[in-house]
């Protein structure tokens, strides 16, 4: 009878240890899932920003394919002149 009582006690402790191990594994898995969800949210925001930047760059490419736009852009930003034209730069005026 004493052997059965000891066996039941050992059996109970084994079940508790196994149960605690399973709960610990479950908890670690939950933490990992929440961390990945945060990473996914951050990456979605970055994807939206990159997509917006890509559209802006595609729009700029379309504009740079237009010869009139390129000429106007060069005249405004790089003091590009036509033949016989002179440019005077006035300080403080943009």
N, C-alpha and C positions, 0 to 999 in steps of 0.2 A: 504494500500500500504506500509506503514511503517513497518507493521508486516512482510510482505513478504520479504522486504529488510533485516530486522534483521534475519529472518529465513534463507535466502540465505547466509548471512555472517556467521552465526553459522554453517550452513551446510558445508561451505567451510573450516572453521577452523577444523571441525571434520574430513573431508577428509584429510586435511594436517596432523593432528595428527595421524590418522590411517596409512597414507602413511609413515610418519616418523617412526612409530613403526614397520611397515613391513620392511622398509629398515634397521633399527637397528637389527632386528631379522636375516635378510639375512646376514648382515655384521658379526654378531656373529657366525653364522653357517659357513661362509667362513673361519673365523679365526680358528675355531675348526678343520675344515677339513685340513687346512695347518699344524696345530700343529700335527695332527695325521699322516700326510704324513711324517713329519720329524721323528716322533717316529718309523714309519714303516721302514724308511731307516736305522735308527740306529739298529733296531732289526734284519733286514736282514743281516747287517754286522756282528752282534754278532752271528747269526745263522751260517754264513759261517765259522767264526772262530771256533765255537764249532764243526761243522761238520769236519773241518780239524783236530782238536784235537782228535776227536773220531776215525778218520781213523788212526792217528798215534798211539793211544792207542791200537786199534785192531791189528795193525801191531806188536806192542810190545808184545801183548798177544801171537800172533802166534810164535814170536821168543822165548818167554819164555817157550813155549811148546816143543821146541827143546832142548834136553839134552846137546848136544855139545855146543850150544850157552850159556846155563846157566852155564856150567862148565867154559867156557872161560870168561864169564862176572864176575863170582865169583873170578877167578884167577886174573883178571885185577883190580877189584875194591875193593875186600875184602881180599886180600893176602891169598887166598885159596890155600893150597898146597896138593900135592899128598903124599902118604906114602913114608917116607924116604927122602923127599925133604926139603931143607932149603931155606928160603927166606932172602935175604939181601936187606935192604932198603938203597938206596944212597940218601942223602939229595940233594935237588935241581934238581933231575932228575925225570922226570915223565914218 
